[in-house]
């Protein structure tokens, strides 16, 4: 197949008949286990045959740029769109579920890629939430630590987004393919969506005004369902299960607002969020993968 290659903002775009088939990222991609990562994003083939050829062409490009490991699909970093759907139970897509289609899996495998990282989304009834038997003792300890949990403040959204960033950045470094971004980039990414936030569903934990954890949740397309997107607690505050306390607070708010179901979205297979989902009797809704290939 004949493809056209062009440079675009330091990346290489692969086109056919004027349509973008993939973008090869290699300048600002992460380093994984000492290897320079090249990423394939905006993967948009019209057929399996074309998809395999596009992946092979991307491999040639990334190898020529000095990359040692290819990750796909990923639009440069995990702060942007990434992951391919590998399993679905048939339920409709939820808000923010922006991943590559399940048909792409065969293309990656035929092109010599292997599953490198796996993720899941699970769904359950909020009424099935099981509070810890020592919940009251944990809350008592939280109070002794002078930690308070409050709602996001949309009127002061810049400062609250900065507080979320302050907790997220040091906590995410343990995630695969971690790439830091600046506070300015973080604000640019989330500010356009402020009007869609329900400030009651975004909880921030603070100690004497300093952020130590947060839980970011949004209403789904289904008006009775919440999407639990991201929950993070600084390491030094995990000993008294602050994450569980914040989730318990969310449960109370959700019930008061008439929600019946929640989705624990995009959980990495080794994260503690998987334990929360299992404990609260959620069922598997989706599985996703990031593919890798050494070159």
Secondary structure by P-SEA (a helix, b strand, c coil): cbbbbbbcccbbbbbccccccbbbbccccccccccbbbbbcccccccaaaaaaaaaaaaaaaaaacccbbbcccccccccbbbbbccccccccccccccccccaaaaaaaaccccccccbbbbbbccccccccaaaaaaaaaaaacbbbbcccccaaaaaaaaaaaaaaaaaccccbbbbbcaaaaaaaccccccccccccbbbbbcccccccbbbbbbccccccccccbbbbcccccccaaaaaaaaaaaaaaaaacccbbbbcccccccaaaaaaaaacccccbbbbbbbbcc
